[in-house]
Amino acid sequence: MLKHAFIISAHKNVEQLKLLISSLQFGDVFIHIDKKNDQLYNELKSFYSQNDHIYFVSNRISVNWSGFSQVRATIELLKLVNATNNRYDYVHFISGQDLLVMKQNKLDQYLIKNGLDKQYVDVGNIGSYKWRLTTYSFFRENPKNRTIRYRILDNCLRVIQRPIIHRNNFKNNDLYKGSQWFSITSDCMKYILETIDKTDYINKFKYTACPDEHFFQILLMNSKYKNHIMKYNGRYVVFEGLNASPKLLMTDDYDNFMNGNYMFARKFDLSENPEIINKIITYLQT
């Protein structure tokens, strides 16, 4: 059997998180709780205090949508995995509203079949999103950055910059975009941590927008791992219209993601549709 590490970024829903963790205990589980929610952190840490396979990030980050804090929290999780000195076949990054949708043996078979040197990272062409990295965004760590006021101000500053400011932060890199969630090997994880420790790579992302959708893609696609990246992360996610967040999955979505092509699905909410969550957990535990 393969050895798995599951790293989770979460900020709410204690009971849902317990259900998620219960489905992952054939591996080790590493959890980052948003610094803004001490109650959730303390409750979970106390609940799992006797479990040697569940780890909590102590250097917690206050995570803001579209800010570099999202990446910082992920890096803290990777550091925590690395600090165990355990060698995992795969490190899976998921949110607290994801669920595993493959049983352990099926997950192992899926990964082995594709080759254990493969990295499951969603990668796409940068296209019209290049502005995120080549113009300055000053409000991405403001908790109110999704309000109309800050969006208008951010857009106005971006328009002003275009004819007069040309950042060179990525002049030697090919640029990419994709989902922040991934499944990578331990070797790949170590390469990421060594690169950001020994280079100025992190500094390239200062005052950028949505860096979590570019950081790992650019780093790995400009590395020796380029030809081992699947450009697909094995997650079932549905976006509707122009919504920035994926839709909540309901019972009628079940057959779509339980078809053997996905390792994980997102996102779920126990308060909105407990039936679908309980159905998946029951399947995984039988």
Stockholm file with secondary structure:
# STOCKHOLM 1.0

chainA/1-286         MLKHAFIISAHKNVEQLKLLISSLQFGDVFIHIDKKNDQLYNELKSFYSQNDHIYFVSNRISVNWSGFSQVRATIELLKLVNATNNRYDYVHFISGQDLLVMKQNKLDQYLIKNGLDKQYVDVGNIGSYKWRLTTYSFFRENPKNRTIRYRILDNCLRVIQRPIIHRNNFKNNDLYKGSQWFSITSDCMKYILETIDKTDYINKFKYTACPDEHFFQILLMNSKYKNHIMKYNGRYVVFEGLNASPKLLMTDDYDNFMNGNYMFARKFDLSENPEIINKIITYLQT
#=GR chainA/1-286 SS CCCEEEEEEECSCHHHHHHHHHTTTTSEEEEEECTTCHHHHHHHHHHTTTCTTEEECSSCCCCCTTSTHHHHHHHHHHHHHHHTTCCCSEEEEEETTEEECSCHHHHHHHHHHHCTTCBEECCEECGGGTHHHHSCCCCTTSTTTTSHHHHHHHHHHHHHHTTTCCCCTTTTSCCEECCSCEEECHHHHHHHHHHHHHSSGGGGGTTCSSGGGTHHHHHHHTSTTGGGBCSCCCEECCCCTTCSSCCCCCGGGHHHHSSSSCSEEECCCTTTCHHHHHHHHHHHHC
#=GC SS_cons         CCCEEEEEEECSCHHHHHHHHHTTTTSEEEEEECTTCHHHHHHHHHHTTTCTTEEECSSCCCCCTTSTHHHHHHHHHHHHHHHTTCCCSEEEEEETTEEECSCHHHHHHHHHHHCTTCBEECCEECGGGTHHHHSCCCCTTSTTTTSHHHHHHHHHHHHHHTTTCCCCTTTTSCCEECCSCEEECHHHHHHHHHHHHHSSGGGGGTTCSSGGGTHHHHHHHTSTTGGGBCSCCCEECCCCTTCSSCCCCCGGGHHHHSSSSCSEEECCCTTTCHHHHHHHHHHHHC
//
